[in-house]
Amino acid sequence: METNTRSRIIVFVPLLLCVLLLETFQPPTATAVSTQQRRNNATDWSSLLAFRSLISDDPLGSLASWNDSLHFCRWGGVTCGRRHPERVTAIELESLGLVGLLSPFLANLTFLRRISLSNNRFKGHIPEDFGRLRRLRYLNLTLNSLGGVIPSALGRCSHLRVISLRGNALQGDIPSALGRCSHLRVIGLRDNALQGGIPAELGNLPRLTVLQLGFNNLTGDIPPSFGNLPLLAILDLSQNSLTGVIPPSLGNLSNLVYLAMYNNNLSGVIPPSLGNLSNLVYLAMYNNNLSGVIPPSLGSLPLLNSLDLSYNRLTGAIPPSLGNLSFLDYLALDSNVLYGVIPPSLSNLSNLVHLLVYNNSLSGVIPTSFGSLPFLISLDLSYNSFTGAIPPSLGNLSYLQVLEISSNNLHGGIPSSLGKLSSLALFHCVENHLSGEIPASLGQLSSLIHLDVGLNELSGSIPSSLYNLSALVDLGIEFNQLTGTLPSDIGNALPNLQKFLVSQNQLTGPIPASLANASALQDIEFDFNSFTGTIPSSLGKLQSLYWLDVAANQLEAKDITGWSFMMALTNCTNLQLLHVRLNMLGGRMPTSIANLSTRLESLALDNNQISGVIPDGIGKLINLNYLDMGTNLLQGSLLPEIGKLWRLQYLNLGENMISGEIPCTFGNLTKIDRLYLQQNDLEGNIPSVFGNFQNLELWNLSSNKLTGAIPKEVMGLSSLSIFLDLSHNLLNGSIHSEVGNLKNIGKLDLSHNKLSGQLPGAIGECQILTSLHMEFNLLEGEIPSSFSNLKGLQELDLSHNLLSGQYGIGNQASTAGDVYSYGILLLEIFIGKRPTDDKFKDGLNLHKYVQMAFPEQVMDIIDPRSFSAEEHEECIVSVIKYGLLCSKESPEERLEMTEVAKEMVAIRDKFLKGLNP
C-alpha cells in the first residue's frame, strides 16, 4: 500500500512535463503542396527511405503510405515546413510497435527540428551523426531498447530544447557536452544503465526546467552547480549510487516543485537551506545514509504535499514545525533513529492521508488528537516504544484502512470503538502488553482482511463475531492466554483465510475438519495448545498449504486411521514445513511420509511414541534441511539413503532403539550443523568420512555401543563449537593429537569408554572449553601441563583413569584426579593387578574388586610376590584403606592430598619402626 501511494503522489510529474512540452513545442502544420509546385528534394526523400529500410517490423502498417504514390511530406508521421514546404521538419512515429535500427541517414534531414519515436522497439545505438542536426529542438526516443552510449556529438545541437531518452538500456557516461546546449529545458535520461558521475556542466543550463537522471547507475557527488539552475522545477536523481552530501546550494532553486534523491548512498545532514524551496510539492530522500536531525526549516514549505525521509539514520525529535505543512498528505519518517514524543502539532495536518513513523525509538503516548485527522488512511506507529493505552478516539477515523501499532509497550485493552472503522483492512497490534478480551465489536469490520493481535496478554475466548469477517485473509491470535474451542464450521465462515495463527494459547477441543473448506489456506500454526483428537485428513485438500505446525498438543494417532492425515498430506505439493512433535502419536511410522512433497524443508515428529522403522524412500525428500524423529520408539537401522538428504542442517534420531552401524553415506551430509544419534544401540566404528562435516557445531553420539578408535578426521573438525559427546560407548585406542584442532569447542565428553594412552597436550589449545569429561577410561601418564591454559574450564573430570600429576582448572590447581590416580596406583602395586586386567569386566573394576575383600580378606588378594609377611598386615591394610579412599568414584568423597601424604608418612614411620624395634 505504501509503494502504491508513493507512485500516486508523483503522477503530477509527467503531467507537468507534458504541459511544458505543449507550451513550447507545438509542431508546425504540414502544408499541402500541389503537384505543379512540388520540387522533389532527393536528399530528404532518400534519407526517409533509408530510415524505413532499417525497420524490420511494422505491425500496424504505419509506414504503408511511404511509397512513390505520395509526396514524402504526406507520408504518415512526416511533417514538412511552412517556409520550406519540401523539407522535412518533424518525424513523429510514437507507440506504433516499430522494430528496427535508427538510421544515421536521418542526419541528412538538415531542416529536421523534431524526432519523436517513443514507445517503440528500436534497438542498436543512437547514431553519432545526429550531432549534425543543427536545427534539432526535440529528441524523444523514450521507451525503446536502445543501447550503447549517448553520443557526445549531441552537444553540437545548439538549439536542442528537449532530449528524452528514458526507458532504454543506454550505458556509459552522461556527455558533459550537453552542458553547451544552452537552450535545453528538459533532460530525461531516467531508467537506463548510465554510469559515471553527473557532469557539473549541466549546472550551466539557465533554461533547464526538468532534469531526470533517476534509475541509473550513476556515482559520485551531486554537483553543487545545480544550485545555479533558476528555472528548474523537477530534479530526479533517485535510484542511483550517488554519494557525498546534499549540496546546500539546492536551496537556491526557488522554482523547484519536485525533488527526488531516494535510493542512493548520500550521507551527511539534510541542508536547512531546503526550507527555502517555497514551491516544493514533493520531497523524497528515503533509503540513504543521511544523519543528523530533521531541519525544522522543512516546516516552512507551504505547498509541500509529500515528505519521505524514511530509511536513513536521522536522529533527534520530530520537529513540531512539521505541523505547519497544511497541504501535507504523505509523511514518512519510518526506519530512522528518531526519539522523543510525537509533537501534538502533527494533529494540525488536516489533509494528512498517510502517517508512517514505524521502526524508530519514539516514546510517550499515542496522541488522542490523532482521532481528529479526518482523511487519514494509513497510520503505522509500529516498532517504537509507545506506552499507555490505544486511544479510543482512533475509532473516529472513518477513512482509516491501515492501523499498525505492533511492537510497542502499549497496555490496557483493545478499544471497542475500533469496531466503527468500517474501511479498516489491516489491524496489527502484535507484541505489546494488551490485556482483557478481544472486543466483539471487531466483528463489525466487514472490510478487514488482515487481523493480528498476537504476542499480548489477551484472555477469554475468541469472540464468535470474528467468524463473521468473511473477507479475512490473515488471522493471528498467537501467544496469548485465549481459551475455548474453534467452531466446527470455521472453514465455511472464513472461506478466504490464507494464514491462521493460534500458537501458544490454551485452546482445546478438536482441530476442525472444515478448515479444508478455506481452500486458499497456506499457513496453519496451532502449536503449543491443548488440541485433542486426531489431525484431520481433510487438510490434504489444501493445495496451497505450505506450513502446518500442530506441535505440542494432545493429538493422537494409534492406528492406520489416526495416521490417515499423513497419506492425505501427500497431496499438498507445496508443503514446506510439517511439525507434529510433542504430541501423543503412537503406532507404526507411516511409510507415506516418504511420499510427502519434495519441497518439504522441515519435518519434526520427535517426542511422540512412534514405533516401527524409518520409512524407505525418505531420501526422496531432497529439500529437507531439518529432520527430527528423536525420542520415539523407532527400531531398525539407519538407512543409507538418508545420505541423499544433502541439504540437511539438523538431524535428530536420538533416544530411539535404532541399531546397526552408521552408514558411510552419512558423510554426504556436508551442510549438517546439528547431529543427534545418542541413546540408541548403534555399533561398529565411527566412519572416518564424518570428517566431511565442515559445518558441524554439535554432535552427540553418546550412549551407544560404538567401538574402535575415534577417527583423527573427527578430532580435526574445527567447526565443532558447541558440544562433542562420544561418551558411554566402547571406543578404544588413543586420543589423537588432532584434538587440538577443536579450538572453538565449548564442551567435550569422551567419558565412559576404553580410551588408552596418554592425554595429548594439544587439548590445552582448546581454550574455549568450559566442560571436559574423560572419566572412566584407561588413560595413563602425566596430565599435560598445557591444561593450565584452559582458563574457562568450569567442569573437569579425569577420574577413573591412571593419570598422575597436577593440572589447572581456571586459575586454581586441582588435585582431585591426582588423588584418584595415586589411589589406583597404590592398589595396583599392592594387589599386583592392572586396571586393564581381563578379570575386570561387566562392571567390575580394580576398586570394586579390592573393596569387596576389604578388610577381612584383603591379605588373600595381596600380591604374594611382593608382600608375604603377615607381621606387616596392619600396615598393608592401612595402605589399602587409603588406596580405596583415594579412588572413590565421586571426587567429592576423595581425601585431600595433604591428608593422604600425612597418613602415608605415618604408615611409613610405623613400618620402619617395626623393622627396627
N, C-alpha and C positions, 0 to 999 in steps of 0.2 A: 504493500500500500504506500509505503514511503517513497519507493522508486517511482511509482506512477505519479505521485504528487509532484516530485521534482520535475518529471517530464512535462506535466501540465503547466507548471509555472513558467517554463521557458517557451511556451507556444508563441508568445508575442514576438520572439526574436526573429523567426523567419518572416512574420507579418511585417515587422518594422523594416526588414531588409527589402521586402517586396515594394513597400511604399517608396523607399529611397530609389529603387531602380526605376519604378514607374515615373517618378518625378523627373528623372534625369535622362532616361534613355528610351524615349518613345521612338520606335524605328520609323524611318520615312516610308510613306505610302508609295507603292510601285505605280509608275505612270505607264499607261497603255501606249505602246509605240506602234504606229501603223507600219504596214509592210513597206509603204513607199518611203517613210522616213528612216526606216531601220538601217543602220550600218553595222554589219556584223563585226563584233570585236573578237578576233580569233583567239587572243590570249586568254580572255575570261572564259570563253566557250571551252577551250581545250583544258583549262585548269579545272573547270567543273566536271568535265568528263573524266579527267584523271582522278578526281576525288571519288566519283562514282565507281570507277574501276576497282577501287580497293574496298568496296562494300561487298562482303561475301554473303550477306543475308539481309533481305528487306522483307520481313514477314508481313507487313501491312501494305506492301506495294506502294510505299510513299514516294518512290522515285520513278514511278511508271511514266510520269509526264516528261522525264528527262530524255527527250529524243528530238529528232530534227523536225518533227511536225509543229513544234512550238519554239518561239524565240526563248532563249535560255532565261530571259528576265521574267518569263511566265512559268518557269518550272516551279514545282512545289517546293516551298521553303527558301526560294531565292528572291531577293529584293534588289532592284536596281535604283540608282539615284535619280533625283529630280533634275539637277543641273547637268548630270552626265547620264542620260537615260539608258545608255548601253553598257554602263559599268556597274558591276556587282558591288553592292554596299553591305549586304547582310545575307548570311546563311543561317536559317533557323529551322532546325530539324529535331525538336525535343520530343522525348518519350515515344519514339517510333520503333524501338526494338532493333535498331540498325546494328549490324555486326561488321567489324572490319578494322582497317587501319586508317589513321589520319594521313591524308596525302600532303606531302611537303609542297605540292604544286599550288595549294591554296595561297601560298605566299606570293604567287604571281598576280593575285587579285588585288592590285595595288590601291584600289579605292575601298577596299573592304574595311568597314567600321565595326561590324558586329558579327561574332561567331557564337552561336548558341546550339550546342549539340548535347545538351544534358540528358540524363536518364536514358542512355542507350547502352550498347555493349562494345564500344570501341576499345581496342587493346593496342598493344605496342607502346610507342612513346610519343610525346609531343614534339613535333618537328622543330629543330633549331631554326629553320627558315622562317618560322612565324615572326622572328625578330625583325624581318624586313617589312612587316605590315605597319608602316609609319602612321597610317590613319586609324589604326585599330583602337577602338574605345572600349569594347565589351568582349570579353572572352569567357564563355561559360561552358566548361567541359565536365560539370559535376556528374556524379553517379554513373561512372563508366568503369572500365577495367584497365585504365592506362597505367603503365609502369615507367621505369626509368626516372630521370631527373627532370626538374623544372628547368627549361633552357634559360641560361643567364642572358641570352640574346633578347629575351622579352623586355629587358631593361632598356632596349633601344626604342620600344613602342612608347614614345614620349607622350602620346595623347591618351594612353590607356587609363580608363577610369574604373573598370571592374575586371578583376581576374578571380574567377571562381572555379576551383579545381577540386572541390570537396568530393569525398567518397570515391577515391581511386586507390591505386597502390603505388603512388609516387614515392620515390626514395631520394636519398642524398640530401644536400643542404638546401635551405631556402636561399635563393640567389640574393646577395646583397645589392645587386644591380637594380632590383625593384625599387630601391630607395631613390633612384633617379627619375622614376615616373611620378613627377610632382603633381599630376592631375588625379592620381589614384584616390578613389573614395572607398572602394570595397576590395579587401583581400580575403578570399575564402579558401583556405587550404586545409580545413578540418577533415578528419577521417582519412588519413593517408599513413605512410610509414616514413615520414620525413625525419631526418636525423640532424645532429649537429646543433649548434647554438642558434639563437634568434638574432638576425643581423641588427645591430644598433642603428643601421642606416634607415630602417623602417620608421624610426622616430623623426625622420626628416620630411615626412609627407604631410604638409599642412592641411590638406583637404580630406585626409583619411577619416572615414566615419565608422567603418566596420573592419575589424581585424580578427579573423577566426583562424586560430592555429591549433585548436584542440584535437585530442585523439591522434597524436603522432608519437614519435619517439625523440622529441627534442630534449636537449640537455642544456646545462649551463644556467646562467642567471637571466632574470628578466631585465632587459635594457632600461636603465633609468631614463633614457632618451624618450621613452614612451610618454613621459610626462609633458612632452612638447607637442602633443597632438591635440590641438584645441577643440577640434570638432568631433573627436572620437566618441561614439555612442555605444559601441559594442566591442568589448575586449574579451576574447575567449582563448585562454591558454590551458584549458583543462586537459586532464588525462595525458600528461607527458612525464618526463623525468627531470623537470626543472629543479634546480637547487638554488641556494643562496636566499637572500632576504627579499621581501616585497619592497620595491623602491618607494620611499615616501613621496617621490615626485608624482606618483599616480594620483595623489590628492589634488593635483592641478587640473585634472580632466573634468572641468565643470559641466560638460555636456554628457558625461558618461551615464548610460542607463543600465547597462548590463556588464557585470564583471565576474568572470568565472575563472578560478585558478585551482579548482579541486583536482584531487588525484595526482599530486606531484610530490616532490620531496622538499618543499620550501620550508625554511626554518626562520628562526628569529621571531620578532614580535609583529603584531598587526599594527601598521603605522596609524597613529591617531589622526594623521592628515586625511585619511579616508573619510573622516567625518565631514570634510568639505564638499563631498560629491553630492550636491543638493538635488540632482536629478536622478540619482541612482534608484533603480527599482529592484534589481536582482543582484545579490552578493553571495557567492558560494566559494568557500575556501576549504571545504571539508577534505579529510584524508590527506593531510600534510604533517609536518613536524613543527607546527607553529607553537610557540610557547609564550610565556608572559600572560598578562591579563587581557580581558576583552576591553578595548578602549571605550570609556564612557562616551566619547565623541560620536560613536556609531548611533547613539540615541538622537543625534541631530540630523538624521537623514529623513526628511519629511515625507518622501514618496516611497520609501523602501517597502517592498511587498514581500520579499523573501530573503531571509538571512540564515545561512547554513555554515556553521563553523565547527561542525562535528568531526570526530576522529582526528583530533590534534592533541597537544599536550598543554592546553590552556589551563591556567590556574586562577586562583582568586575567586571572588564572588561574582555573581551575575550583576552587572551594573543596573541600578534602578532606572537609569535614564532610558533603557530599552522600552520602558513603559510609555515613552513618548511617541513611539512609532505607530501612529494611529492607523496607517494603512497596512500594517504588517498582517499577513495571513499565514505565514510559514516561518516558524522559529525552531531551528535545530541546533542545539548546543551539546548534543549527546557525545559520549565517549571522549571525555576530557578529564581533567583533574580539578574540576570546579568544586568549591566547598562553600559552606555557609548556607543561609536560608534563601528560599525563593522570594525575591522582592515582591511585596504586595502590589507594587505598581504594575506588574505584568497583568493584573486583573483589569487594567485600563485598556488592554488591547482588544477592543470590541469587535474587530474584524478577524481575530485570530481563528484559524481553522485547524492548524496543526502545531502542537507544542511537544517537542521531543527533548528531554534533558536526561535521558537514561544513561547509566554507566558513568556516573560521576561520584563525588563524595558529598553530595548535598545532604543537609540535615534539617532539623526542625520539623514543623508540621506541614501538611499539605494545606495551602490556603483555602479557607472556606469560600473566599470570594471567587475562586475559580468557577463556582457554580453559576456565576453571572456572565460567563463568556458565551454569548448566545449562539455563535456559529461553530463552536469547537467540534471537530470531527474526530481527531485523534489526540489522546493525552497519554504520553509514555513517561512515567517517573520511575521506572524500574531500575534496579541495581544502584541504589543510593542508600542513605542511612536515615530516611524519613521516619519519624516517630509519631506517636499519637494515633488517633483513630482515622478511619476513612471518612471524610466529611459527607454527611448525608446530603449536603447541597449539590453534590455531583449528580444527584438524581434529577436535577433541573436541566441538564444539558441534553435537550431533546434531539439534537442532531448527532450526538456522540456515537461513533461507530467502534472506536478502539479505546479501551481503558486498560492500560498495562501498568500495574503497580507492584510487580513481583520483586522479591529480593530486597526488602527493606526491613525495618523494625516496627512495623505497624502493629498495634494492639486493638483490642476490642472486637466487636462483631462486624459482620458484613452488613451495611445498612440496607434495610428492606426497601428504601427509596430507590435503590438502583433498579428495582423492578419496573420503574417508569421509563427507562431508557429504551424506548421502542425501536430505535435504529441500531442498537448495540449489536455488533457482530463478533467482537472479541472482548473477553474479560478474563484477565490473568491477574491473580493476586498470590502467586506461588511464593513460598519461602518467606513468610512473615510469622507473626505470633498471634494471628487471628484466632479467636475462640468463639464459643457458642455454636449455635446450629446454623446450617445453611438456610438462608431465608427462602421460604416457599415462594415469595414474590418473584424470584429469579425465573420461575416457570412461566412468567408472562412475557419473557423476552423472545418473542417469536422469530426475530431475525438473528438470534445468537447462533454462531457457527462454532466458535472456539471458547470453551469454558474450562479453566484450570484453577482450582483453589487448593492445590496440593501443598504439602510441607507446611502445614499450620497446626493448630491445636483444636480444630473443629470437632464437635462431638454430635451425638444424636444420630438419627437415621437420615438417609438420603431422602429429601422431600419428593413425594410422588409426583409433584408438579413438574419436576425436572424432566420427567419422561414425556411431557407434552412438547418438548423442544425438538420437534421432528427434523429441524434443519441442522442439528448438531453434527459436526464432523469430528471434533475432538472433545472428549470429556475426561477431565483429570481431577480426581479427589484423593490422590495418593498421599501417604504419610500424614494421616490424621488419626482421629480416635473414633471414627464412624462405626456404627453398629447396624444390625439388622440384616436383611437379606435383599437380594436382587430380584425384581419381579420376573416371573416366568416368561412374560411376553415382551421383555425389554428389546429384543431384536426387531420386533414389529413396531414398537413405539419409537425407536431411534433408527430408522432404516438407512440413514446416510452416514452413520458412525464409521469412522476410519481408525480412530485411536481411542482406547478405553483403558484408563489408568486408575486402578483402585488399590495399588500395593500398600502394604504396611498400615492396615486398618484392623478392625475387629469384626469384619463381615462374616456371616455364617450362611449355612444352607448350601444347596447345590449350585453349581455353575449352570445358568440357564441354557438349555439346548437351543433356544430361539435366537441366540447370538448369531447363529448361522444365517438368519434372515437379514441381518445387516451385511449385505453381500459385499460391500466395499471395505469391510473391516480389515485392517492391516496389522494393528498393534494391540495385543491383549496382555496387560500386565496385572495379574491378580495375586502376585506372590505375597507371602507373609500375612495371611489372613487365617480364617478358620473354616474355609470351604470344605464341605464333606461330599460324600458320594463319589461317583466316577467322573472322569473327564469326558464330556460329550463327544461322541464320534461325529456328530453333525458339524463340528468345527472343520472337518475335512472338506466341506463345501466352500470354504472361504478361499477363493482362488488368489486373492491379493494378500493373504496372511503372510507376513514375514517375521513376526515376533510373537511368540507365545510363551509366557512365563507364569506358571502356576505353582512355583516352588513354595515350600514351607507352608503347606496347608495340611489337611487331614484327608486327602484324597486317597482312594483305594483302587486297587486292581488285583483281584485274586485269581482270575482265570482268563480264558480267551475273550470272554465277553467284556470284562473290565479293561482289557488291553485293546479292544477294538478301535479305540481312538488312534492308536499308532498306525494301524493299517489305513485308516481314513486320512490321516495327515500326509500320507504319501501322495495324495492328490494336490497338496499345496506346494506347487512347484517353485514358489518364491520364498519359501520358508528359510530364514537365516538363523533364527535362534529358537531352541526348544529346551526349556528348563522345567523339569518335573521333580527336581531334587527335594529332599527333606519332606517327603510325604509317607504314606503307608502302602506304597505299591509293592505287591508281592507276586508270587508265581514266577514263571519262567520268562527270561528275557525274550521278547518277541523278535522273530527273525526279520519282521517287516522294517525294523529300524534301518537295515541296510538299504532299503528302498526309498528312504526319505530324499528330499530334494538335494541335488548335488550342489545347490547354493548354500546349504547349511554350513554355518560358521561356528556355532556354539551349541553343544549338546551336553546337558547335565542331567544324569539320572542317579546321582550319588545319594547316600544316606536314605536308602529305602530297604526293602527286604527282598530284593530281586535275586532269583536263583538262575540256574542254567549256565550257559556259556556265552562268551562274546560272539555275536552273530557273524557267520560267514558273510562276506560281501561288505563288511564295514569299510573296507578300503576304497569303496566306490564314492564315499563322501569326501571327495578330494579337496574341498574348500574348508574343511574343519580346521579351526585354529584353537578350539577349546573343546576338550572331551573329558568328562568326569563321570566315571562309573564306580567310584570308590565307595567303601563302607556299604557293601551289599553281601550277598552270599554266592557270588559267582565262582564257578569251578572251571575245569578245563585248562587249556593252555593259552599262552599269549600267541595270537595269530600273527604269522609273519607279514600278512597283508596290512597290518597296522603301519608298517614301514612305508606304505604308499601315501600315507597322510602327511605329505612333506611340509604342509603349511602349519602343522600343529605347533603351538607355542606352550600349551598347557595340557598335560596328560596325567590323569589320576586314575589308577586302577588299584590303589592301595586298599588294605583292610578287606580283602576277599579271601578266597581259598584257591586261588589260581596256582597251578603247579607247572612243572616242566622248566625248560631252560628259556632264557631270554633270547629271542631271535636276533641274529646279527643284522636283520633288515631294519631294526630299530635305529641303526646307525644312519639311516637316511633322514631321520627327523632333525635336520640340521638347524631348524629355527626354534627348537624347543627351549624354553627357559624355565619351566617348572615340570619336574618329573617325579611322580609319586608311585612307587611299586611296593611299599612297605607292607608288612604283616600279611604275607602270602606264604606259599610253600614253594617258591622258586628255588631252583637248584642249578648246579653247574657253575661254570665260570662267568665272570663279568666280561662281556665281549670287549675286545680292545677297540672295536670300531666306535665305541662310545666316545672316543677321543675326538670324533667329528662334531660333538656338541659344543660348538664355539660360542653359543649364546646362552648356555645353561647357567642359571643362577642358583637354583635349588634342586637337590637330588636326594631322594630318600629311598634307599633300598634295604632299610633295616628289617630285622625280624623275618628273615627268610632262611634258606638252607644253602646259600651260595658258598662255593668252595673255590680253591685255587688262590693264586696271588692277585693282589689288586694291580691291574694293568698300569704301567707307568704313564700311558696315554691319559688315563683318568686323572692321575695326580697332576698332570700338566694342564688341566682345564683352568686357565686363568680367569675365565668368565665367572666361575663359581664365586659368588659374593655373599650369599645368604647362609647356606647350610649344605653340607655333605654328610649324610648319615648312612654308614655302612655297618652299623652296629648289629649285634645279635645275629651273626652269621657264622660260618665255619671257614672264614678266609684265613689263609696261611701265608707263609713267606715273609719277606721283609718289607718295610715301608720304603718306597723308592725316594731317592733324594729329590725327584721332581715335585715332591710335595711343596717345596719352596716356591713353586710357581703359583700356588694358591694365595697370592699376595693380598687379594681382596676379600677373602672369605671371613665370615663372622663366626660361624660355628662349624666344628669338625668333630665327628664322633665315629671312632673306629673300635669302640669298646666291645667286649664280649665276643672276641674272635680267637684265632690261634696264631696271631701275628708274632713273629720272632725276630731275632736280630737286634741291632741297636737302633735307638731313636736317631733319625738323621738330624744333624744340626741345622739343616735347611728349614726346619719348622720355625726356627727363630726369625725367618724372613716374613712369616705370616703375621705381620704386626698389627693387623686389624682384628685378630682373633679375640673374641670375648668368651668363648667356651671351647675347651679342648678335653675330650674324653677318650682315654686309651686304656682304661682299666680292664682287668680280666683278659690279658693276653699273655704272651710268653716273651715279652721284651726284656732285654738284659743290657748290662753295661752301664756306663755313666750317663746320667741325664745331661744333655748338652748344655754348656754354659750359655749358648745363644738363646736359651729360654728366657734369659733375663731381659731380652728385647721385647717380650710380649707384655707391654705396659698396660694394655687394656683388658687383660685377661681377668674375667670375673669367676669363671668356673674352670677348675683343672683337676682331673683325676687320673693319676697314673698308677693307681693301686693295683694289687694282684698281678704284679709283674716281677721281674728280677732286677730292678733298677737300683742304682746307688748314686750318691752324690746329692748336692743341693741344687735347687732351681728357683728362679724368681717368679713370684706372682705379683704383677704390678711393680710396686716399689718395695715390697717386703719379701723376705725369703720364706719359703715354705718347706717344711721337712716331713710332711705327712707321708709322702711317697718314700722318703728315705727310711723312715721308721719301719714301714711295711717291708721294704727290700731287706733291711737289716734283720727283721724277724724271720723272714723266709730263709735268709742266709744261715741264721742260727739253726733252724730246723733242718736244713739241708745238710749242714756239717755234722750234726749230732745223730740224725736218723740215717744218713747215708743214701738218701734218695733225692733226685731232682724233681722239680715240679712237672717236668715233661715226661716223667716215667709212665710207661704203658699202664701201670697199675691205676693211674688216676684218670677215670672216665666216668660217664653217667653221673655227673655232679660231684664226684669225689675228687678232692684235691689234697695237696700236702697238708694244709692247715687243718682240714676236717679229719684227715687220717690220724694226725697226732692228737687232735682234740679228743677223739673217741677213746684213745688209750690213756689219756692223762687223767689222774696222776698214777693210778694203781698199776696199770700195765705198761707204763712208759718205758721201763727198763727192758721190756720184751721187744720193743721196736728200735732200741738204740743200735747203732751200727757196731757190731761186736769187734770189728777190725780196729776201731779207734778207742772205744770206751767199754772196757770189760770189768773194771774194778768196782765191785759193788760197794766198797767202802766210800766211794765218792758219789754214791747215789743221791745224796741230799743236794750236792752242788749241781749235778746233772739235771735233776728235776727242777731246780731253780732256773737254770738256763733255759730249759724247755718252756717253763712257765712264762718267762719274759719273751721268748720267741713267739709264743701264742698271743700274748698281749700286744706285741708289736704288729702282728699280721692279721689283726681283726679286719673284717670286711669294711666296716664303716670307719672312715678316717677320724671321726669324732671320738670313737671308742679307743683309739690307739694312745699309748703313753707319749709324753713329751720326750724328745731325745735326751734332754739333760737328765731327766729322771732315769731313763734307761741306762745312760752312762754311769750314773751314780750307783745304781744297783749292780751293774756288771762289775764295777770295781770292787764292790763289797764281796761279791761272789768269788772274784779272783783272789782277794786277800784271804778269804776263808779257806779256799782251796790250797793256797800256798802254805798257810798255817798248818793245814792237815798234813802236808808233806814234810814239814819240819816242826814236829811237836815240841 
